[in-house]
Amino acid sequence: MFEMLRKMIGPIMLLVLVAFLATIIFSWGGGGFQDRPRDMVGIINGEEISIKVFDRYYSNLLRQAQQEYDYDLPPGKAEEIRNNAWQQLQADILINREIEKHGILVTDEEIYSFLKLYPPQELQSAPQFMTDGNFDYQKYVNAMVNPENAPFWANLENYVLPDLKKYKLQEQIIGGVRVTPAEVMETFLAEKEKIKLGYINIKNNDFRELVSEATDEEIQQYYDENKENYRVDERALIDFVMFEKEPSENDWQRIRYEIQGIYDSAAAGADFAELAEIFSEDNSASKGGDLGWFKQGQMVPPFDSAVFSMKEGQISEPVKTGFGYHVIKLLGIKDEERNAAHILLKAEASQETLDQLLNNANDFALNARENGFEQTAAQFNYEIKSSPRPFDKGGFISPEIRSNRDISEFALSNPVGQISDPFELNNFIIVAKVAERIPAGYSSMEEVAINIRSDIKKEKSKQMALDTARTIYDAIKNGSSFNRASSTFGFPYEKTGLINRNSVVPNVGRFPRVTGAGFALKEINETSGPIAYRNGVVILKLLEKVSADLEEFNQIQDSLKIVTLQKKQQDMYRRWYNNLVNNAEIVSYLDDFYRDY
């Protein structure tokens, strides 16, 4: 059973399997003090998800990415990791609920068979199972049947048990999938039947600068004809005051005192790399603080100035930047480059500072209710910001807040003028006032005019590309060659190599509509009519056709059947899982915890 499962559904497990991992402790912000615990990052089918649970998933993926990118994550990677961690956590919860619902059980015999057939990768490199540098399967099996090793194997069973339950659930879901001979033949032809095409590609964007701008009358007509596309739920606007979580002067003095002690140790001869590994709050800590080679101007100015004024081997006194305090050691000089290591203590608001900030926010909210929002803000010299456009539940509120369900729910469930309790986000605390409530209905034409103008231009470009393609096709039908038509109308004549039904057509893309039209051509030099695809229109000419070898089909049809079955099973499982997600009640508050990324 397990061998078949592993072959059939291995790719599926990318959706749901999560490795064991250690927990990294972060300092987290909360989402808002009103209706949910401050450490809650989401709710899945009524189950509250704490930041601690989420962190187990996130820290594992983060650690993998840091190793892959040598601790220098590219822009946007941290957000991608958070989203992937949430998807894995979500899948585990939803699928485990289904396992409970279906009463999935795994017997001791099934666990034993699985471990015997598929030794865990970690054990395959364990010294006690090696002979002459290679994994010795017989040693592994002998260890399995040795009673002295029973406690170890019991722990290992607990490791694989969750995955085996998922295997068995998936077997129930995809067990009834079958493939027909016609489907197997379709798989064969899609791979083995090949053609070579000539084509003229007329892209929509080639006409974008040529089409006229939309008139007011066209915008009004487009709005009227597509009004249902602009239906919106109830929306609101807010005014708000922000209390930023910045370190106080006392916080700066505290880390200045701490960094001085570290500097004194380094200056007295303590190993700089060891100090960095112990104390530095930067990703470079695991590398002894080593930042690698860099040129002047690549670092923030105070850091940069210090480094490029130092001698090789010199250790700087504490340097203050926007990140905190640094102690720097210059490791090397090479022409215009420097290699430096540093120890960073980050400047962060202390709990005392955060408590005082919350007190200030509460005082403001209380006074604003008594004396007015604008008057109180003016009295205490607080800046009032406003949402730039109406937002719905979960929608974009402002560049500072982005989206926040707690704040949008407050705005949409309270009367105009209502002032909130403080909402705590990752980088600041918000006190909001409902400025306006807008009933459900339609976006006004003024609100969507810019989008409509762009849509009309796209439609005009698309139509002009199609009209041009028809003109070129008429010329070809009347005797013009593809090369001449290409030259006359100014669109390149291109050729593919031998392609199958799943291939990418150069400068067109992978569009079944295009390749399908090519395979529908029967005779060499036969020409298609204009074929519209997402980005333009193509006219095709069949240059060569290679039929599939049916003798080869007879030889490989058994393996093709497995491939076809695997794909069909994966599609079945994907639909099942997507349906599971679509019918689940899922709320994520992750944005409240990561506003500084």
Buried (B, 14 or more C-beta within 10 A) or exposed (E): EBEEBBEBBEEBBEBBEBEEBEEEEEEBBBBBBEEBEBBBBBBBEEEBBEBEBBBBBBBBBBBEBBEEEEBEBEEEBBEEBBEBBBBBBBBBBBBBBBBEEEEBEBEEEBBBBBBBEEBEEEBBEBEEBEEEEEBBEEBBBEBBEEEEEEEEBEEBBEEBBBBBBBBBBBBEBBEEBEBEEEBBBBBBBBBBBBBBBBBBBBBBEBBBEEBEEBEEEBBBBBBEEEEEBBEBEBBBBBBBBBBEBBBBEEBBEBBBEBBBEBBEBBEEEEEBBEBBBEBBBBBBBBBBBBBBBBEEEEBEEBBBEBBBEBEEEEBBEBBBBEBBBBBBBBBEBEEEEBBBBBBBBEBBBBEEBBEBBBEBBBEBBBBBBEEBBEEBBEEEEBEBBEBEEBBBBBBBBBEBBEBBBBBBBBBBEBEEEBBBBBBBBBBBBBBBBBBBBBEEEBBEBEBBBEEBBEBBBBBBBBEBBBBBBBBBBEBBEEEBEBEEBBEEBEBEBBEBEEBBBEBEBEEBEEBEEBBEBBBEBEEEEEBBEBBBBEBBBBBBBBBBBEEBEEEEBEEEBEEBBBBBBBBBBBEBBEEBBEEBEEEBEBBBBBBBBBBEE
